[in-house]
Amino acid sequence: MGPRVLVIGKSGQVATALTERAEARDIPAMCIGRPEVDIATMDALPDEAIAFAPTIVVNAAAYTAVDKAEDEEDAAFAVNDAGAGRVAAAAAKLGVPVIHISTDYVYDGAKPEPYVETDPPCPLGVYGRSKLAGEEAVAQAADRHVILRTAWVFSPFGRNFVKTMLALAETRDRLKIVDDQRGSPTYALDLADAILTIAERIAETGWQQRYQGVFHAANAGETTWRGLAHKAFAASAALGGPTAAADPIPTSDYPTAAERPLNSRLDCGRLKATFGIALPDWWVGVRDCVGRLVTTHEKQETP
Ligand SMILES: NC(=O)c1ccc[n+]([C@@H]2O[C@H](COP(=O)([O-])OP(=O)(O)OC[C@H]3O[C@@H](n4cnc5c(N)ncnc54)[C@H](OP(=O)(O)O)[C@@H]3O)[C@@H](O)[C@H]2O)c1
């Protein structure tokens, strides 16, 4: 029997991507989220979610405002720590596993090489600390848990770096972009496919102890924020969309409330070894994402 996927967090990038990919793959999925379900306060899953009879719960809801979190520690922890624990407890009560999404910002970036899951986390800011606390809350609440640390998520949906860059290129010819933070950009649609394949594997094989714990799940390859913007501008220019020159600057020239890791590249070997999943190169996702955004843009511009 195939999986039935209950997704928490219906309007976010990853939740929207899960809805799209589940429909394309004919996997029954139900999304619930605010305003009906607030994970910071919910006591139990709503009746319709229980009636859906999921085989797995995916928590794609999170407080994701990295800089704002520095001033809103309680709000960030209410969702990313306590809320994550509530979702995992609800999955355990239903008797099904939970797939929880976490972040590369649990690392401090001091390691010169890509991170592996056994490297000690050491978050630099409130957001990363709240997500790390959430991982622990999930592990406490649900024995059957898969925690996916992903990174630098972009998509045609919601708010993200690629969309922001294209919007800025509408009015600017040159942009100064940070070029000394290295990471693993991840296309929400590729991540959604990876999540659904994990759900399928678990449905096929039943729960296995080797599925438990933390996995890195990011697109293959690495770049800087400038590298990501440059690729997005090139893809957009090829389609006649907005483009700009991307000039490199150091992090010190772009101060933000929250400190970011200089290196948060993720080694995704455990995901491949355990589930047979390797996400495609990040720039393939950029091309697809920009293609969708520029086409949409053109459609909107045409009277
Ligand atoms: N974005 C990134 O670059 C990035 C990088 C690494 C890891 N991640 C992780 O990936 C996951 C998905 O991120 P994303 O990019 O899809 O985030 P997103 O686009 O910001 O969406 C977050 C979603 O969470 C929902 N949410 C927030 N608080 C909630 C609450 N109390 N109850 C119910 N829903 C709530 C939001 O609902 P509203 O629309 O109502 O606010 C929104 O639908 C998160 O766990 C995030 O930490 C993201």
The ligand as an SDF file (V2000), in Angstrom:
LIG
                    3D

 48 52  0  0  0  0  0  0  0  0999 V2000
   13.5460   28.6760    3.7920 N   0  0  0  0  0  0  0  0  0  0  0  0
   14.7970   28.2370    3.9520 C   0  0  0  0  0  0  0  0  0  0  0  0
   15.7490   28.7620    3.3720 O   0  0  0  0  0  0  0  0  0  0  0  0
   15.0600   27.0660    4.8540 C   0  0  0  0  0  0  0  0  0  0  0  0
   16.3880   26.6430    5.0420 C   0  0  0  0  0  0  0  0  0  0  0  0
   16.6280   25.5500    5.8600 C   0  0  0  0  0  0  0  0  0  0  0  0
   15.5780   24.9000    6.4780 C   0  0  0  0  0  0  0  0  0  0  0  0
   14.3080   25.3490    6.2860 N   0  0  0  0  0  0  0  0  0  0  0  0
   13.2100   24.6390    6.9740 C   0  0  0  0  0  0  0  0  0  0  0  0
   12.3540   24.0890    6.0040 O   0  0  0  0  0  0  0  0  0  0  0  0
   11.0210   24.0380    6.5110 C   0  0  0  0  0  0  0  0  0  0  0  0
   10.0690   24.6650    5.5160 C   0  0  0  0  0  0  0  0  0  0  0  0
   10.4730   26.0130    5.3020 O   0  0  0  0  0  0  0  0  0  0  0  0
    9.7850   26.9250    4.1910 P   0  0  0  0  0  0  0  0  0  0  0  0
   10.8790   27.5800    3.4440 O   0  0  0  0  0  0  0  0  0  0  0  0
    8.7370   26.1590    3.4850 O   0  0  0  0  0  0  0  0  0  0  0  0
    9.1170   28.0020    5.1510 O   0  0  0  0  0  0  0  0  0  0  0  0
    8.0510   29.1140    4.8500 P   0  0  0  0  0  0  0  0  0  0  0  0
    7.8390   29.2460    3.3790 O   0  0  0  0  0  0  0  0  0  0  0  0
    8.4370   30.2940    5.6630 O   0  0  0  0  0  0  0  0  0  0  0  0
    6.7300   28.4620    5.4560 O   0  0  0  0  0  0  0  0  0  0  0  0
    6.6020   28.2190    6.8090 C   0  0  0  0  0  0  0  0  0  0  0  0
    5.1940   27.7180    7.0280 C   0  0  0  0  0  0  0  0  0  0  0  0
    5.0260   27.4690    8.4180 O   0  0  0  0  0  0  0  0  0  0  0  0
    3.7590   27.9690    8.7800 C   0  0  0  0  0  0  0  0  0  0  0  0
    3.6990   28.2580   10.1860 N   0  0  0  0  0  0  0  0  0  0  0  0
    4.4530   29.1380   10.8870 C   0  0  0  0  0  0  0  0  0  0  0  0
    4.0760   29.1400   12.1680 N   0  0  0  0  0  0  0  0  0  0  0  0
    3.0580   28.2360   12.2660 C   0  0  0  0  0  0  0  0  0  0  0  0
    2.2590   27.8080   13.3420 C   0  0  0  0  0  0  0  0  0  0  0  0
    2.3920   28.3000   14.5770 N   0  0  0  0  0  0  0  0  0  0  0  0
    1.3000   26.8620   13.0950 N   0  0  0  0  0  0  0  0  0  0  0  0
    1.1280   26.3790   11.8490 C   0  0  0  0  0  0  0  0  0  0  0  0
    1.8680   26.7510   10.7950 N   0  0  0  0  0  0  0  0  0  0  0  0
    2.8210   27.6820   11.0130 C   0  0  0  0  0  0  0  0  0  0  0  0
    3.5960   29.2050    7.9510 C   0  0  0  0  0  0  0  0  0  0  0  0
    2.2380   29.5480    7.9320 O   0  0  0  0  0  0  0  0  0  0  0  0
    1.7380   31.0770    7.7040 P   0  0  0  0  0  0  0  0  0  0  0  0
    1.6760   31.2350    6.2160 O   0  0  0  0  0  0  0  0  0  0  0  0
    0.4210   31.1020    8.3660 O   0  0  0  0  0  0  0  0  0  0  0  0
    2.7560   31.9770    8.3480 O   0  0  0  0  0  0  0  0  0  0  0  0
    4.1110   28.6990    6.6270 C   0  0  0  0  0  0  0  0  0  0  0  0
    3.1000   27.9990    5.9450 O   0  0  0  0  0  0  0  0  0  0  0  0
   11.0760   24.7310    7.8710 C   0  0  0  0  0  0  0  0  0  0  0  0
   11.1930   23.7570    8.8650 O   0  0  0  0  0  0  0  0  0  0  0  0
   12.3440   25.5440    7.8140 C   0  0  0  0  0  0  0  0  0  0  0  0
   12.8890   25.7510    9.0990 O   0  0  0  0  0  0  0  0  0  0  0  0
   14.0120   26.4010    5.4770 C   0  0  0  0  0  0  0  0  0  0  0  0
  1  2  1  0
  2  3  2  0
  2  4  1  0
  4  5  1  0
  4 48  2  0
  5  6  2  0
  6  7  1  0
  7  8  2  0
  8  9  1  0
  8 48  1  0
  9 10  1  0
  9 46  1  0
 10 11  1  0
 11 12  1  0
 11 44  1  0
 12 13  1  0
 13 14  1  0
 14 15  2  0
 14 16  1  0
 14 17  1  0
 17 18  1  0
 18 19  2  0
 18 20  1  0
 18 21  1  0
 21 22  1  0
 22 23  1  0
 23 24  1  0
 23 42  1  0
 24 25  1  0
 25 26  1  0
 25 36  1  0
 26 27  1  0
 26 35  1  0
 27 28  2  0
 28 29  1  0
 29 30  1  0
 29 35  2  0
 30 31  1  0
 30 32  2  0
 32 33  1  0
 33 34  2  0
 34 35  1  0
 36 37  1  0
 36 42  1  0
 37 38  1  0
 38 39  2  0
 38 40  1  0
 38 41  1  0
 42 43  1  0
 44 45  1  0
 44 46  1  0
 46 47  1  0
M  CHG  2   8   1  16  -1
M  END
$$$$
